Amino acid sequence: MKIGMNLLLWTGGADNSHLKLLEDIKGWGFDGVEFPMFSPDGSPWETLAAKCNDLGLERTAVTVMPEGANLIGEEAGERAAAVTHLKACIDSCVVLGAETLLGPLYSPVGRLVGRGPVPEEFDRAVAGFKEVGAHATEKGIKLSIEPLNRFETYFLNTQEDAAKLVRAIGLDSVGEMYDTFHANIEEKGLAEAVKAGGECINHVHISANDRSTPGDDHIDYDSSFKALKEIGYDGWLVIEAFGSWIPDLAGATCIWREMSPSEEYLATNGLKMIREKWGV
């Protein structure tokens, strides 16, 4: 089991100005960092990889679907754009040295259509992920598909939803993510949710109910951790948090007030909570 820190607390696109931040994250005791990869060619991945290598920091990467790219969309062009985007991100993960590409890899965040998912969308997702997953397998990268809460997507909302899709795709390179923030909204129980995801879970986000400091919130991390151990999970536990410091991200996450004393407080106290509760 490894503990990572998502850079979305500081930036939507890392560059050379964040090299000192990487040093800080290593100094705080994290095993790795999770890089935003909203544009696959938007950051100096080679430079960032070299810095992480020097520091001994491992990497994962998170992306979202840009406008006009939708793996479950009706138009063939938007499905093709989604495949192109994901394949480009996988290629950038190779350069960055990131072992996993994760996120809501199926349609843009916030895309709601006034109904629930239909079978045709599920079939499109399976077909699209089979193609993208084959590319990921070839490049040695894992994919982790993230279900979101009902206010951010209608397609995948629960661990059961995501596991059904992953099993239909049927590729070792494709799994799904368990995120405590989204599960806290959508699931009947956190332990039951983890068990529903089961062997399909290949990445975990530790995210507070208010998107701030894990452990300063009301999420039952004990139940999640106990269930994760019971299913044999030993992968990444990555803190994902947001603040009001970055206007673009504050708008996307609807965070308009100061949620923690500082980014360092959030990261170090979240790390302490995970280590204490997991027992490492």
Buried (B, 14 or more C-beta within 10 A) or exposed (E): BBBBBBBBBBBBBBEEEBBEBBBBBBEBEBBBBBBBBBBBEBBBBEEBBEBBEEBEBBBBBBBBBBEEBBBBBEEEEBBBBBBEBBBBBBBBBEBBBBBBBBBBBBBBEEBEEEEEBEEEBBEBBBBBBBBBBBBBBEBEBBBBBBBBBEEBBBBBBBBBBBBBBBBEBEBEBBBBBBBBBBBBBBBEEBBBBBBBBBEBBBBBBBBBBBBBBBBBBEBEBEBBBBBBBEBEBEBBBBBBBBBBBBEEBBEBBEBEEEBBEEBEEBBBBBBBBBEEBBEE
